[in-house]
Amino acid sequence: MSRWQPNARGRLEEAALQLYASRGFDATTVAEIAERAGLTERTFFRHFTDKREVLFSGQTALTESMVAAVAGQPTGTAPIDAVGAALRAAGMAIGGRRDSARQRQAVIAANTGLQERELIKLAALGVALTDALRARGEAELTARLTAEAGVAVFKVAFERWIGTDDDAELVDVIAEAIDELRAVASA
Amino acid sequence: MSRWQPNARGRLEEAALQLYASRGFDATTVAEIAERAGLTERTFFRHFTDKREVLFSGQTALTESMVAAVAGQPTGTAPIDAVGAALRAAGMAIGGRRDSARQRQAVIAANTGLQERELIKLAALGVALTDALRARGEAELTARLTAEAGVAVFKVAFERWIGTDDDAELVDVIAEAIDELRAVASA
């Protein structure tokens, strides 16, 4: 096997998702993932600390891009709009991969430990967005609540997006959910 | 020991919280909890399935009272107001026990497994409130989003309430958070 492995990370992710989906997360070994991807275990561990991280490393990158989106808004942007920009950034990043998002979600839904991990990551996203809003000078309650409402919007929009069969874009589903939050809160 | 044990459940809860706080959740045994409460292990297991449930059984009762509050609102109540009623019900139920709420939260914060459990319970609260709103005839997106926004408000208000040293009542902190959500979403 050549030492140069084009898109090793992507191949490992794809192989892992397929194995988790077909035989379950617990029953899949790193050796099997590497073999299916045509790579070595050593290469696997160059990209991921363990087989769980394959499912969650994308979320870390996503949180970073959302925080950057909040930070990048012009001074004077309303906090809900700054969080809206973060959600759009996430929507653009995930949007083209509904099939793998759906497969990943099915794997997580089948395993309590993974569900717990997913919720921990969402809670961490809420904290990261709170910090990003606080850094823009928003008051504590405003920052905390806008961030958590943003996470709620993201969670609901993402669920809807992977649950529907039409061709809706994630960014549009997110925009619809933000509009609905505004409508609900102003009732 | 008499078979009649006044407030056995409350005594077990208090003993468990004290032990979890002083020596850690993992290091505490059911036998120690029962002994400290002046009761038997048998009595413990009549009230709780395991030592983790001591921390979370209250949340189950809380979810039930919140769902009942949503269901009990007059026809035509705006969904955000129905959820507001649920949050007030929770605030009234927890409100008088800030010290034990704070102690419980510190125990949970010190243990990843308990944090995950807490987040699973909060997610379940979101689902239960969604179902309660759907049963009132609210559209799917409205029900899901209002419920999750309600959970976000509850989470933020509860954090603030256990984190402050003033005498604020939980119901008032919740009302302030709902007002802030309205303000944020209408910006």
Boltz contact constraints between the chains, C-beta under 6 A:
constraints:
  - contact:
      token1: [A, 78]
      token2: [B, 187]
      max_distance: 6.0
  - contact:
      token1: [A, 80]
      token2: [B, 184]
      max_distance: 6.0
  - contact:
      token1: [A, 80]
      token2: [B, 187]
      max_distance: 6.0
  - contact:
      token1: [A, 116]
      token2: [B, 116]
      max_distance: 6.0
  - contact:
      token1: [A, 119]
      token2: [B, 119]
      max_distance: 6.0
  - contact:
      token1: [A, 119]
      token2: [B, 123]
      max_distance: 6.0
  - contact:
      token1: [A, 123]
      token2: [B, 119]
      max_distance: 6.0
  - contact:
      token1: [A, 141]
      token2: [B, 180]
      max_distance: 6.0
  - contact:
      token1: [A, 144]
      token2: [B, 156]
      max_distance: 6.0
  - contact:
      token1: [A, 145]
      token2: [B, 156]
      max_distance: 6.0
  - contact:
      token1: [A, 145]
      token2: [B, 180]
      max_distance: 6.0
  - contact:
      token1: [A, 145]
      token2: [B, 181]
      max_distance: 6.0
  - contact:
      token1: [A, 146]
      token2: [B, 184]
      max_distance: 6.0
  - contact:
      token1: [A, 148]
      token2: [B, 152]
      max_distance: 6.0
  - contact:
      token1: [A, 148]
      token2: [B, 156]
      max_distance: 6.0
  - contact:
      token1: [A, 149]
      token2: [B, 149]
      max_distance: 6.0
  - contact:
      token1: [A, 149]
      token2: [B, 152]
      max_distance: 6.0
  - contact:
      token1: [A, 152]
      token2: [B, 148]
      max_distance: 6.0
  - contact:
      token1: [A, 152]
      token2: [B, 149]
      max_distance: 6.0
  - contact:
      token1: [A, 152]
      token2: [B, 152]
      max_distance: 6.0
  - contact:
      token1: [A, 156]
      token2: [B, 144]
      max_distance: 6.0
  - contact:
      token1: [A, 156]
      token2: [B, 145]
      max_distance: 6.0
  - contact:
      token1: [A, 156]
      token2: [B, 148]
      max_distance: 6.0
  - contact:
      token1: [A, 180]
      token2: [B, 141]
      max_distance: 6.0
  - contact:
      token1: [A, 180]
      token2: [B, 145]
      max_distance: 6.0
  - contact:
      token1: [A, 181]
      token2: [B, 145]
      max_distance: 6.0
  - contact:
      token1: [A, 181]
      token2: [B, 185]
      max_distance: 6.0
  - contact:
      token1: [A, 182]
      token2: [B, 185]
      max_distance: 6.0
  - contact:
      token1: [A, 184]
      token2: [B, 80]
      max_distance: 6.0
  - contact:
      token1: [A, 184]
      token2: [B, 146]
      max_distance: 6.0
  - contact:
      token1: [A, 185]
      token2: [B, 181]
      max_distance: 6.0
  - contact:
      token1: [A, 185]
      token2: [B, 182]
      max_distance: 6.0
  - contact:
      token1: [A, 185]
      token2: [B, 185]
      max_distance: 6.0
  - contact:
      token1: [A, 186]
      token2: [B, 186]
      max_distance: 6.0
  - contact:
      token1: [A, 187]
      token2: [B, 78]
      max_distance: 6.0
  - contact:
      token1: [A, 187]
      token2: [B, 80]
      max_distance: 6.0
